[in-house]
Every structure is written in structure tokens, then in C-alpha cells.
Amino acid sequence: VSVYRKSESELTTFDFKVSNADIFELPAGPVGFVAGIEWREESFKDDRDPRLDGTIQFIDDDGDTYPFVSDVVNSSPTPDNQGSRNVSSLFAEFQIPVLENLDVQLAARYENFSDVGNTTVGKAAFGYRPFEPVLLRGSWSQAFRAPNLVTINEQIVARTQTRTDYACLYAAENGGDPEQDTLDCNYSLQRIAQGSDELKPEKSDNTSIGIVVEPLEGLAITLDYWSIEKKDTIGLLGEENHSLLDLLYRLEQGTANCGSATFNSAVNRGEIDPDEAAFYENAGICADGQINYIDDRYANLDTRTVSGHDLGIYYTIKSDYGRFKLDYNASFLDKFEQEAGGLAQQLVQAQADGILPPNYPVMGFDNLVRRNGNQKEKHSLRMTWRKDAYGASLAAYRIGSFYQAELTLEDGTRFNIPAMTTFDATVDYTALIQDVDTRFRLGVKNLTDERAPLAATSFGYFNDAHQDYGRYFYLDVRASF
């Protein structure tokens, strides 16, 4: 059968601004000012096919039906969804020449959301030129990100995934079935995600300090250090962490009063298999059936701290042979840490105390540098040449190495995904055709036909960080009237 999805979003905005580049004078020059108000209404509707949204239901042999099973093979059930909000904003900004060589910017913004409350953020920045070739710059600012309408209004959405049942794994490893000849601890289960109207906006404090040096004509060197601390990060605790939390509660409970004990309420399990119960008892935890589904709600979770530094070198030379230009940019990730809070903190502490086995992955916390695509460094170098109607360029891009957290080698070391470098090149010619400037460009992407490094994913490479298109050519024609 054919199924459909009809989605609609709507945005209505109104804003009013006043500005004056010379609201009053200081000895160093005029003070600039801008202020304004904004109002917007945003809404969305997501209409799913009757066979997916529960209008037409299917019941399987086990009695499962909507919202856990849809009426379409290999399609997850998804309810209709809709939501709306109004947002009112006030903002103001001053540009202040404190000295002839020192400029300061001050700004503030207030926003009121009809569904998640209000927030106020500010910014202060400066630019100071102690002498002509050198510019010092810095800023401090606050920022926020309101939860989107889906994470607030989403109803039960079930998705089938394969995950590890860590209570089962603990029973297998410590209860007499290390090869899992009887137990099966990695199987298909459902994750149920739900929105929450208790979400708060994410907030962050951002700081940066940098220097710009122009020692020669046409040469500029920039170096900036930056830091971001984000609080109340919105997300899901995750199926792996919920499974570990269920194991933690079982370890704390032991085998006493298993019939009346309660564990992680987000983990829904089936009936106990009598043939498997003994392994749980031998391991010292209460037995239970396989996981049917994990109920995971969006929540404000953890505090995330990211810091790093960026380097830029820009050099332009003009000669009788044309204009040559070199641009080099490098970004270095010095710190990326996520501090666990709430339920996640229980897992981190339990593993630190030796209650949870050290090789059971508590996901998404501690130091995240080089973890799952968080490369420690990225580089790009672009060289261009142009003379009259002709031009050419050569660019290089390098993404640093990282490791895939879900994998370890047999000796326990991390599975490292090596760095990847690719090259792009272009040649172009501009001509006047019927009084129209027309540029013809022949380009090649991934000049050396570099393949993405191997990773354990569906496509064989880490597609969040890499592409695997191989070498390909293109012709671009652009006319400027």
C-alpha cells in the first residue's frame, strides 16, 4: 500500500527597529545605538497516514498494537502531531568608541515564550588596537536555545532498534553463561520517545579572546581562544543508559523480595523465562524477561563545556603574473566535557564506585574529545590564482583522527578511525558572451580519490564526519547580467 505524510509549518513575524549611528558624542567619536521589538507566531502540523497514526490498527500474534505496531510492514507507528507558540522579544545594542583605538559593544535581548517561559541574555565585546599592525579582540556573551515545537509536543513515537540488555549481560557473564548459549542479550527492542512541556531553554556562556596581526601588506594572522559552557542541554538519556540504570537498581536490590521489587520504570519487560532465571540468581540479581520497550522522554540533562582555539593565515600577492591568494584555517578542540546530572550522575558514580563493571559503557559523559567524530583538529588550505579571464584553485581539507566509542579491540584498546585528507581543484575561464559575463568552471572533488576510513556502521564509514563519494568532476556555468 501507499502511505503519505502531510506536513505544514507556518511563521508570522512582526518587527520594529530604530537606529542612530550618532545618538551622542564622546571624545573618541559618536555612539551608535539600535533597539527594537519583535513578535512571531510559529506553528506546525504533521499529519501521518491512517495506517501509521493508529486510525487503522494492526494486532500481531503477541497482542501488540498501536502505538507499538503499525499497519504497514517495516514502518514504525507515528502519531499525528501539532503545536504552536508565540514569542515576544526586546533588544538593544550600543557601539561605544571609548578611545580612538578602543571600541566596545554592549547588547541585551529579552524573549518571552508562551510555552517555555522567558529568558534574558547579554553581550559585551571589545576591539583594541594598541598600535597599527595589531588588533586585540574579545567578547563575553550569553545565549539560549528554546526547545523546538516537536520536542515539546511530540506524542509517543516508537522506533525499533537493536540494543544490549545489560542486566541480561551481567547475568550471562556472572551467572554461568558467558558464551550466551542460553541467554540472548543483544536483541531488537523498541525505544519510545515523548515530548515534554516541562522543558526549559538551553543556556550558555560564551567567551573568546583573540589577536589579529598584519605584519606585512597583504598578510593577516589571526588567533582566537574560545570557550562555551552550555547548561540544561536538551536530549534523551538513551536506551543504553536506561538499560544500565535498570541493572544498577537490580545490583542494589540483590535477590531479596524480587516479586515486589521495582527497578527502572522506563524499562518495560516481558515474562520471565524459567530456563533463564537461574543465571540471574547465580549472578545475584533478580530475574526478569526481555525488554519490550524503553520509555525515553526529552529532558534538560547535562552541563556541556567546550573550548578550543582557531588559527587563520591569509596572504594575498599581486604581481605581473596575476593575483595569488592563500587562506589557511585550523580549528583545535582543547576540551569537550559533558558533566552528568540526575539519573546519569547515578550511573557515573556507580561506575566510579565499582558497582557497575568498568567495561559497560556509560554513554555521552566525561571527556568527549576525539569521541565519535569530535575531532581534535580540522585544517583547510586554499590557494587561488587569477589573471584576467583565467583562474585556478587548489584546496586541501584534513579531518583529524577520532575513536568509535562502541568498539574496542580484543586487548581493550580503542578502535581509532584515522585522519582523512582530501583535495579539490578548479580551473575557470570568463568570457563576454552577448554582453553577458559568463564564467565556465571545470572542477574535481576529492582529486586523489580518497576513500573514507573504515568504521563499524551501516555504510562502513562514519558518515557524521566523513563522506565517501570518491573522485568526481563537475562543470559549472554562471552568467552575471
Disulfide bonds with the S-S distance in Angstrom:
Cys168-Cys185 2.08
Cys258-Cys286 1.96
